[in-house]
Structures are given as structure tokens and as C-alpha cells.
């Protein structure tokens, strides 16, 4: 059984979903894959994990790095879970390119190379935004692409974390603009 509640962030309303294991979803209202993994038979109810997630988000949106990780339950293919696991390892206030992420996945799988587009697809379908920081993944040319929550939110999240934005730009065409 999944449970839901909402969180009012400075960037808009966020829907939270969880099961008995941990957080299963964190979506900005209106984002591209909004509540894709939400069980149709869910119940709106405050459960203990939501208290931790809301505390984490309060700290994060105050401009500080949270010093704990709420329990998460990543639901997806083995490949997607592998990509999402690496997302969790991207340090607060830092970024990584889709290409570097693909190279790391290839190394972990013992492959010569991995498609940055395949990795981008997994990043884009991350169900636990912000906590699994897909907003920290950028194009190798400095483009801010691929954020299902919207490029404006990606930009604001990076600025909140103190990322130097002078080498980044918003493309005129691309994904999730």
C-alpha cells in the first residue's frame, strides 16, 4: 500500500508517496512524469517517513545540506536503480555530466561504454526528485537539460545549493524545457 501527502515548497507544491519501506515518490506539481509510479490504490495519510522527508526538505530549502537521508524505496528496473543509486552519491552543490555518469555505469557493468542517452532516460524517470538529486546532472556543454520538474526549477535548485552557474546555460531546444 502506498500513502501520499503534500509539501509546500518555495518552488511549488510537491506530492510525496511512500510505502512501508520508504519514500517511493517526490514530484513537483505538473512535472513531466508526475506520479507515474503511484499505485492507483493509494491512501492520503501521514506516515512516519513523511515527517522525516518534510524535515529533510525544510533543511534543504533553507539553503543547508541535510545531514541525514530519509529511507527511500527505489522502484524500477535494475538499470534505473543503478543510475539512481549514483545520483544519491553526487555531492551537494556539485554537478556531473550525463557522459560522466554513463562512463561510471559502464565501468560498474564492465562495459567499454554506455549510452549517455540511456542514462539520461533513467535520470529523467527518477521518481524521487531532489533527494535523489537528478537536478545535479547537466549536459557536457554546460546545458541545463533533462529535468522533468522543469528547467526553471533545476536552475533554482542548483543556485540554492550554491553551484556556480556562470558556465551553464538554458538551451533554446531540448528535453524537459
Residue pairs with C-beta under 8 A, 6 or more apart in sequence:
1 19
1 20
1 39
1 41
1 42
1 43
2 17
2 18
2 19
2 24
2 38
2 39
2 41
2 42
2 43
3 17
3 18
3 19
3 42
3 43
3 44
3 45
3 46
3 47
3 50
4 15
4 16
4 17
4 18
4 38
4 42
4 43
4 44
4 45
5 16
5 44
5 45
5 46
5 50
6 13
6 14
6 15
6 16
7 13
7 14
7 16
7 53
7 54
7 57
8 14
9 28
9 57
9 61
10 61
11 28
11 153
11 156
11 157
12 28
12 29
12 30
12 153
13 28
13 29
14 26
14 27
14 28
14 29
14 57
14 129
15 25
15 26
15 27
15 29
15 34
15 35
15 38
16 23
16 25
16 26
16 50
16 53
16 54
17 23
17 24
17 25
17 26
17 35
17 37
17 38
17 42
18 24
18 25
18 47
18 49
18 50
18 53
18 73
19 73
21 71
21 73
22 49
22 70
22 71
22 72
22 73
23 49
23 53
23 70
23 71
23 72
23 73
23 128
23 131
24 37
24 38
24 72
24 73
24 75
24 127
24 128
25 35
25 37
25 38
25 127
25 128
26 53
26 127
26 128
26 129
26 130
26 131
27 33
27 34
27 35
27 127
27 129
27 149
28 34
28 129
28 149
28 150
28 153
30 150
31 129
31 148
31 149
31 150
32 124
32 148
32 149
32 176
33 124
33 125
33 127
33 148
36 125
36 127
37 75
37 76
37 127
49 70
49 71
52 68
52 70
52 71
53 70
53 131
56 66
56 68
56 69
56 70
56 131
57 130
59 65
59 66
59 67
60 66
60 130
60 160
61 160
63 160
63 162
65 92
65 93
65 161
69 88
69 131
70 131
72 128
72 131
72 132
74 80
74 81
74 84
74 85
74 127
74 128
74 132
75 127
76 84
76 122
76 125
76 127
79 118
79 122
80 122
80 125
82 105
82 108
82 109
83 101
83 105
83 119
83 122
83 123
83 126
84 122
84 126
84 128
84 132
86 101
86 104
86 105
87 123
87 126
87 132
87 133
87 134
87 136
87 137
88 131
88 132
88 133
90 96
90 133
90 136
90 137
92 133
92 161
93 161
93 162
93 163
94 136
94 163
95 136
95 137
95 138
95 158
95 163
96 136
96 137
96 138
97 116
97 137
97 138
97 139
97 140
98 116
98 117
98 119
98 120
98 123
98 137
98 138
98 139
98 140
98 146
99 116
99 140
100 140
101 116
101 119
101 123
101 137
102 113
102 114
102 115
102 116
102 118
102 119
103 113
103 114
105 114
105 119
106 112
106 113
106 114
116 140
120 137
120 146
120 175
123 134
123 137
123 146
124 134
124 146
124 147
124 148
124 175
124 176
125 148
126 132
126 134
126 148
129 135
129 148
129 149
130 157
133 157
134 146
134 147
134 148
135 147
135 149
135 153
135 154
135 157
135 158
136 158
136 161
137 146
138 144
138 145
138 168
139 145
139 146
139 171
142 167
142 168
142 169
143 168
143 169
143 170
143 171
143 174
144 151
144 154
144 155
144 158
144 168
144 169
144 170
144 171
145 151
145 171
145 174
145 175
145 176
145 177
146 174
146 175
146 176
147 153
147 154
147 176
148 176
149 176
150 176
150 177
151 170
151 176
151 177
155 165
155 168
155 170
158 165
158 168
159 165
170 177
171 177
